[in-house]
Amino acid sequence: MKQLCFLLAFVPILGMAQVKNVLNSSRYFCKPDKVMEFEKAIGDHAKKYHTGDWKWRVWSIETGPDAGGYMVTEGPSDWLSIDGRGDINPAHQADWNKSVAPYTVAPYSSAYYVFQQDRSTVQMTDYADKIVINHMMVKPGKIATATELIKKLKAVWESDKESIAVYSTVASGEPEFITVSRLRGGLKELADDYRKPMAERFNGVYGAGSWETYLKDYENAVSKRWSELLVYKPGLSSK
């Protein structure tokens, strides 16, 4: 009985535990003639100051409007840990200001992304070295519709064993979903003949004509869409 009471005492604490499903994603651009210096500085900084919940994965942005830049993802963490982190210690901030910041140029962006397990076909930390990020900006009042559209795609992804991670933004500008295609087979997965066309695959899951209906619903819910290719840079990331 005493053991049972002891365990029950921890139930409220366990109930407060949060899932580590939050990423902070920041984008940096370096001076064109200082690429080597920037990469060395950001790699040294990541390895020295970013571990655990604050681990960094650094990516080069190969295509799209931010091509030539770097994406830094920090986490995964949870809101409770982020809230309790407090101010970054002076040595950490000084290292960034003196060693990394001098090589950067505008623009800079930062956003919080929450992993959506029920819409994804992979675990959050089941990474790949090459990814395609599809950004989907949602029209006002259409979050629920966009959510259902992504849920429909999950069955199609699963039918062809695609590794897709889905995230949504929180307090980071206009409402957005991103789907991250983790290219386990490398860039050959982008070839036209690697998989059947999406329309054919979608109709195969939901029936003839369903893809046309999906596109109409998509047009009604999404204001803008764009994509980009990124490559993981282990030498610039946390250990």
C-alpha contacts under 8 A as a table, 3 or more apart, distances in Angstrom:
res1	aa1	res2	aa2	distance
1	M	4	L	5.05
1	M	5	C	6.25
2	K	5	C	5.16
2	K	6	F	6.14
3	Q	6	F	5.01
3	Q	7	L	6.30
4	L	7	L	5.20
4	L	8	L	6.16
5	C	8	L	5.06
5	C	9	A	6.21
6	F	9	A	5.30
6	F	10	F	7.21
7	L	10	F	5.54
7	L	11	V	7.07
8	L	11	V	5.25
9	A	12	P	7.07
10	F	13	I	5.24
10	F	14	L	6.19
11	V	14	L	5.10
11	V	15	G	6.06
12	P	15	G	5.02
12	P	16	M	6.42
13	I	16	M	5.21
13	I	17	A	6.77
14	L	17	A	5.28
18	Q	78	D	6.12
18	Q	79	W	7.60
18	Q	80	L	7.19
19	V	77	S	7.80
19	V	78	D	6.13
20	K	76	P	5.49
20	K	77	S	4.41
20	K	78	D	4.56
21	N	76	P	5.60
21	N	77	S	5.99
21	N	78	D	6.09
21	N	114	V	5.68
21	N	115	F	5.28
21	N	124	M	7.46
22	V	75	G	6.71
22	V	76	P	5.30
22	V	77	S	5.16
22	V	78	D	5.48
22	V	79	W	7.25
22	V	112	Y	6.83
22	V	113	Y	5.78
22	V	114	V	4.63
22	V	115	F	6.43
23	L	73	T	6.27
23	L	74	E	5.65
23	L	75	G	5.13
23	L	76	P	5.22
23	L	77	S	6.61
23	L	112	Y	5.73
23	L	113	Y	5.16
23	L	114	V	6.37
23	L	115	F	7.85
24	N	73	T	5.61
24	N	74	E	5.09
24	N	75	G	6.74
24	N	110	S	7.03
24	N	111	A	5.77
24	N	112	Y	4.61
24	N	113	Y	6.32
25	S	71	M	6.77
25	S	72	V	5.66
25	S	73	T	4.44
25	S	74	E	6.41
25	S	110	S	5.59
25	S	111	A	5.33
25	S	112	Y	6.27
25	S	113	Y	7.25
26	S	71	M	5.71
26	S	72	V	5.17
26	S	73	T	6.46
26	S	108	Y	7.42
26	S	109	S	5.56
26	S	110	S	4.19
26	S	111	A	6.49
27	R	69	G	6.84
27	R	70	Y	5.57
27	R	71	M	4.54
27	R	72	V	6.22
27	R	108	Y	5.71
27	R	109	S	5.29
27	R	110	S	6.47
28	Y	69	G	5.75
28	Y	70	Y	5.24
28	Y	71	M	6.54
28	Y	72	V	7.90
28	Y	104	T	6.85
28	Y	105	V	7.62
28	Y	106	A	7.74
28	Y	107	P	7.23
28	Y	108	Y	5.49
28	Y	109	S	7.35
29	F	68	G	7.17
29	F	69	G	4.64
29	F	70	Y	6.31
29	F	104	T	5.57
29	F	105	V	5.59
29	F	106	A	6.65
29	F	107	P	7.00
29	F	108	Y	7.28
30	C	34	K	6.70
30	C	35	V	6.34
30	C	38	F	6.54
30	C	69	G	7.16
30	C	103	Y	5.46
30	C	104	T	4.11
30	C	105	V	5.49
31	K	34	K	5.22
31	K	35	V	6.69
31	K	103	Y	5.69
31	K	104	T	5.75
31	K	105	V	5.99
32	P	35	V	6.22
34	K	37	E	5.29
34	K	38	F	6.01
34	K	103	Y	6.28
35	V	38	F	5.15
35	V	39	E	6.09
36	M	39	E	5.25
36	M	40	K	6.21
37	E	40	K	5.30
37	E	41	A	6.12
37	E	103	Y	7.33
38	F	41	A	5.12
38	F	42	I	6.06
38	F	100	V	6.20
38	F	103	Y	5.63
38	F	104	T	7.54
39	E	42	I	5.34
39	E	43	G	5.98
39	E	236	L	6.38
40	K	43	G	5.21
40	K	44	D	6.12
40	K	236	L	7.17
41	A	44	D	5.23
41	A	45	H	6.13
41	A	99	S	5.82
41	A	100	V	5.38
42	I	45	H	5.00
42	I	46	A	6.06
42	I	99	S	7.95
42	I	100	V	5.94
42	I	236	L	6.28
43	G	46	A	5.20
43	G	47	K	6.31
43	G	235	G	6.37
43	G	236	L	3.77
43	G	237	S	5.71
43	G	238	S	7.38
44	D	47	K	5.37
44	D	48	K	6.21
44	D	236	L	7.40
45	H	48	K	5.24
45	H	49	Y	5.92
45	H	50	H	7.56
45	H	95	D	7.18
45	H	96	W	7.05
45	H	100	V	7.91
46	A	49	Y	5.57
46	A	50	H	5.07
46	A	51	T	8.00
46	A	55	K	7.60
46	A	56	W	6.19
46	A	236	L	7.10
46	A	237	S	5.75
46	A	238	S	4.96
47	K	50	H	6.04
47	K	51	T	7.49
47	K	237	S	6.72
47	K	238	S	4.50
47	K	239	K	5.84
48	K	238	S	7.90
49	Y	92	H	6.55
50	H	54	W	5.09
50	H	55	K	4.71
50	H	56	W	6.09
50	H	238	S	6.21
51	T	54	W	5.21
51	T	55	K	4.26
51	T	56	W	7.40
51	T	238	S	6.64
51	T	239	K	7.74
52	G	55	K	5.32
52	G	75	G	7.53
53	D	74	E	7.53
53	D	75	G	4.97
53	D	76	P	5.85
53	D	77	S	5.03
54	W	74	E	5.32
54	W	75	G	5.01
54	W	76	P	7.40
54	W	77	S	7.32
55	K	73	T	7.99
55	K	74	E	5.40
55	K	75	G	5.39
55	K	76	P	7.70
55	K	238	S	5.88
56	W	72	V	6.31
56	W	73	T	5.57
56	W	74	E	4.71
56	W	75	G	6.79
56	W	237	S	5.49
56	W	238	S	5.21
57	R	72	V	5.75
57	R	73	T	5.29
57	R	74	E	6.72
57	R	232	Y	7.35
57	R	233	K	7.60
57	R	234	P	7.37
57	R	236	L	7.76
57	R	237	S	4.89
57	R	238	S	6.51
58	V	70	Y	6.82
58	V	71	M	5.78
58	V	72	V	4.57
58	V	73	T	6.53
58	V	232	Y	6.14
58	V	233	K	5.63
58	V	234	P	7.12
58	V	236	L	5.99
58	V	237	S	5.19
59	W	70	Y	5.50
59	W	71	M	5.03
59	W	72	V	6.37
59	W	230	L	6.08
59	W	231	V	5.36
59	W	232	Y	4.42
59	W	233	K	5.38
60	S	68	G	7.00
60	S	69	G	6.21
60	S	70	Y	4.67
60	S	71	M	6.42
60	S	230	L	5.59
60	S	231	V	5.35
60	S	232	Y	6.52
60	S	233	K	6.81
61	I	64	G	7.83
61	I	66	D	6.51
61	I	67	A	4.98
61	I	68	G	5.72
61	I	69	G	5.38
61	I	70	Y	5.59
61	I	71	M	6.78
61	I	228	E	7.35
61	I	229	L	6.32
61	I	230	L	4.61
61	I	231	V	6.76
62	E	67	A	5.01
62	E	68	G	6.23
62	E	69	G	7.93
62	E	228	E	7.20
62	E	229	L	5.45
62	E	230	L	5.43
62	E	231	V	7.17
63	T	66	D	6.97
63	T	67	A	4.61
63	T	68	G	7.71
63	T	228	E	5.17
63	T	229	L	5.39
63	T	230	L	7.39
64	G	67	A	5.38
64	G	226	W	7.83
64	G	227	S	6.50
64	G	228	E	4.88
64	G	229	L	7.40
66	D	69	G	5.73
77	S	81	S	6.70
77	S	82	I	7.10
78	D	81	S	5.49
78	D	82	I	6.27
79	W	82	I	4.98
79	W	83	D	5.93
80	L	83	D	5.15
80	L	84	G	6.23
81	S	84	G	5.09
81	S	85	R	6.01
82	I	85	R	5.21
82	I	86	G	7.90
83	D	86	G	6.94
85	R	88	I	7.69
88	I	92	H	6.49
88	I	93	Q	6.40
89	N	92	H	5.42
89	N	93	Q	6.38
90	P	93	Q	5.12
90	P	94	A	5.88
91	A	94	A	5.05
91	A	95	D	6.11
92	H	95	D	5.29
92	H	96	W	6.54
93	Q	96	W	5.22
93	Q	97	N	6.16
94	A	97	N	5.05
94	A	98	K	5.92
95	D	98	K	5.33
95	D	99	S	5.47
95	D	100	V	7.37
96	W	99	S	5.39
96	W	100	V	5.06
96	W	101	A	6.01
97	N	100	V	6.14
97	N	101	A	5.06
97	N	102	P	7.11
98	K	101	A	6.47
98	K	102	P	6.72
99	S	102	P	6.81
100	V	103	Y	5.86
100	V	104	T	7.10
101	A	104	T	5.28
105	V	108	Y	7.85
110	S	172	S	7.58
111	A	169	T	6.99
111	A	170	V	7.56
111	A	171	A	7.66
111	A	172	S	5.02
111	A	173	G	7.96
112	Y	169	T	5.68
112	Y	170	V	5.56
112	Y	171	A	7.07
112	Y	172	S	6.24
113	Y	167	Y	5.76
113	Y	168	S	5.38
113	Y	169	T	4.51
113	Y	170	V	6.17
114	V	167	Y	5.26
114	V	168	S	5.38
114	V	169	T	6.32
114	V	170	V	7.15
115	F	124	M	6.78
115	F	165	A	7.44
115	F	166	V	6.02
115	F	167	Y	4.44
115	F	168	S	6.76
116	Q	119	R	5.62
116	Q	120	S	6.34
116	Q	165	A	7.56
116	Q	166	V	5.41
116	Q	167	Y	5.40
116	Q	168	S	7.22
117	Q	120	S	5.21
117	Q	121	T	7.82
117	Q	122	V	7.88
117	Q	123	Q	7.14
117	Q	124	M	7.57
117	Q	165	A	7.85
117	Q	166	V	7.38
118	D	151	K	7.99
119	R	150	I	6.70
119	R	151	K	5.48
119	R	154	K	6.14
119	R	165	A	7.72
119	R	166	V	6.21
120	S	123	Q	7.49
120	S	154	K	6.69
120	S	163	S	8.00
120	S	164	I	5.61
120	S	165	A	4.77
120	S	166	V	5.32
121	T	154	K	6.89
121	T	157	W	7.35
121	T	158	E	6.60
121	T	162	E	7.26
121	T	163	S	5.71
121	T	164	I	5.32
121	T	165	A	6.43
122	V	126	D	6.41
122	V	163	S	5.76
122	V	164	I	6.11
122	V	165	A	6.02
123	Q	126	D	5.27
123	Q	165	A	7.44
124	M	127	Y	7.50
124	M	165	A	6.75
127	Y	182	R	6.95
128	A	131	I	6.82
128	A	182	R	5.37
128	A	183	L	6.32
128	A	184	R	5.84
128	A	232	Y	7.97
129	D	182	R	7.67
129	D	183	L	7.49
129	D	184	R	7.67
129	D	231	V	5.85
129	D	232	Y	4.91
130	K	182	R	6.36
130	K	183	L	5.52
130	K	184	R	7.48
130	K	186	G	6.50
130	K	187	L	7.57
130	K	229	L	7.41
130	K	230	L	5.93
130	K	231	V	4.70
130	K	232	Y	6.30
131	I	180	V	6.42
131	I	181	S	5.47
131	I	182	R	4.71
131	I	183	L	5.55
131	I	229	L	5.89
131	I	230	L	5.41
131	I	231	V	6.56
132	V	180	V	5.70
132	V	181	S	5.07
132	V	182	R	6.80
132	V	183	L	7.56
132	V	227	S	6.82
132	V	228	E	5.59
132	V	229	L	4.58
132	V	230	L	6.33
133	I	178	I	6.51
133	I	179	T	5.86
133	I	180	V	4.56
133	I	181	S	6.39
133	I	227	S	5.47
133	I	228	E	5.47
133	I	229	L	6.57
133	I	230	L	7.76
134	N	178	I	5.44
134	N	179	T	5.26
134	N	180	V	6.39
134	N	225	R	7.15
134	N	226	W	5.87
134	N	227	S	4.33
134	N	228	E	6.78
135	H	176	E	6.93
135	H	177	F	6.21
135	H	178	I	4.64
135	H	179	T	6.87
135	H	225	R	5.51
135	H	226	W	5.30
135	H	227	S	5.95
136	M	176	E	5.53
136	M	177	F	5.21
136	M	178	I	5.97
136	M	222	V	6.63
136	M	223	S	7.76
136	M	224	K	6.12
136	M	225	R	4.71
136	M	226	W	6.97
137	M	174	E	7.04
137	M	175	P	6.03
137	M	176	E	4.54
137	M	177	F	6.64
137	M	222	V	5.75
137	M	223	S	5.60
137	M	224	K	5.19
137	M	225	R	6.27
138	V	142	K	6.34
138	V	143	I	6.44
138	V	146	A	6.96
138	V	174	E	7.70
138	V	175	P	5.65
138	V	176	E	5.81
138	V	177	F	7.63
138	V	221	A	5.98
138	V	222	V	4.58
138	V	223	S	5.68
138	V	224	K	7.44
139	K	142	K	5.50
139	K	143	I	7.50
139	K	175	P	7.85
139	K	221	A	5.53
139	K	222	V	5.45
139	K	223	S	5.40
140	P	143	I	7.41
141	G	144	A	7.79
142	K	145	T	5.17
142	K	146	A	6.14
142	K	221	A	5.30
142	K	222	V	7.85
143	I	146	A	5.17
143	I	147	T	6.10
143	I	175	P	7.91
143	I	221	A	7.71
144	A	147	T	5.06
144	A	148	E	6.36
145	T	148	E	5.24
145	T	149	L	6.32
145	T	217	D	7.91
145	T	221	A	6.43
146	A	149	L	5.01
146	A	150	I	6.39
146	A	218	Y	7.32
146	A	221	A	6.00
146	A	222	V	7.31
147	T	150	I	5.31
147	T	151	K	6.32
148	E	151	K	4.97
148	E	152	K	6.27
149	L	152	K	5.21
149	L	153	L	6.52
149	L	214	Y	7.46
149	L	217	D	7.89
149	L	218	Y	7.21
150	I	153	L	5.04
150	I	154	K	6.46
151	K	154	K	5.22
151	K	155	A	7.39
152	K	155	A	5.98
152	K	156	V	7.28
153	L	156	V	5.15
153	L	157	W	6.22
153	L	202	F	7.77
154	K	157	W	5.05
154	K	158	E	6.10
155	A	158	E	5.11
155	A	159	S	6.16
155	A	205	V	7.42
156	V	159	S	5.10
156	V	160	D	6.72
156	V	201	R	6.53
156	V	202	F	5.92
156	V	205	V	6.53
157	W	160	D	5.49
157	W	161	K	5.99
157	W	162	E	4.98
157	W	163	S	7.48
157	W	164	I	7.40
158	E	161	K	4.82
158	E	162	E	6.08
159	S	162	E	7.90
160	D	195	R	7.81
162	E	181	S	7.45
162	E	182	R	7.91
163	S	181	S	5.95
163	S	182	R	5.38
163	S	183	L	7.27
163	S	184	R	7.69
164	I	179	T	6.40
164	I	180	V	5.44
164	I	181	S	4.73
164	I	182	R	6.10
165	A	179	T	5.71
165	A	180	V	5.01
165	A	181	S	6.71
165	A	182	R	7.61
166	V	177	F	7.16
166	V	178	I	5.79
166	V	179	T	4.55
166	V	180	V	6.26
167	Y	177	F	5.71
167	Y	178	I	5.30
167	Y	179	T	6.53
168	S	175	P	7.74
168	S	176	E	5.83
168	S	177	F	4.44
168	S	178	I	6.33
169	T	172	S	6.02
169	T	175	P	6.36
169	T	176	E	5.60
169	T	177	F	6.54
170	V	175	P	7.75
172	S	175	P	7.73
183	L	186	G	5.08
183	L	187	L	6.75
183	L	189	E	6.51
185	G	188	K	6.49
185	G	189	E	6.07
186	G	189	E	6.15
187	L	190	L	5.59
187	L	191	A	7.62
188	K	191	A	5.44
188	K	194	Y	7.07
189	E	194	Y	5.67
189	E	195	R	7.69
190	L	194	Y	7.00
191	A	194	Y	5.37
191	A	195	R	7.93
192	D	195	R	6.83
192	D	196	K	7.76
192	D	197	P	7.76
193	D	196	K	6.72
196	K	200	E	6.60
196	K	201	R	6.44
197	P	200	E	5.46
197	P	201	R	6.39
198	M	201	R	5.05
198	M	202	F	5.89
199	A	202	F	5.18
199	A	203	N	6.10
199	A	211	W	5.63
200	E	203	N	5.27
200	E	204	G	6.08
201	R	204	G	4.96
201	R	205	V	6.53
202	F	205	V	5.30
202	F	206	Y	6.16
202	F	207	G	7.67
202	F	210	S	7.16
202	F	211	W	6.01
203	N	206	Y	5.13
203	N	207	G	4.62
203	N	208	A	5.04
203	N	209	G	6.49
203	N	210	S	5.64
203	N	211	W	5.93
204	G	207	G	5.72
204	G	208	A	7.28
206	Y	210	S	6.06
207	G	210	S	5.78
208	A	211	W	7.66
209	G	212	E	5.60
209	G	213	T	6.76
210	S	213	T	5.13
210	S	214	Y	6.15
211	W	214	Y	4.91
211	W	215	L	6.25
212	E	215	L	5.19
212	E	216	K	6.47
213	T	216	K	5.23
213	T	217	D	6.38
214	Y	217	D	5.16
214	Y	218	Y	6.04
215	L	218	Y	4.85
215	L	219	E	6.10
216	K	219	E	5.17
216	K	220	N	6.35
217	D	220	N	5.08
217	D	221	A	6.34
218	Y	221	A	5.21
218	Y	222	V	5.82
219	E	222	V	5.61
219	E	223	S	7.49
222	V	225	R	7.43
233	K	236	L	5.57
233	K	237	S	6.55
234	P	237	S	5.06
234	P	238	S	7.66
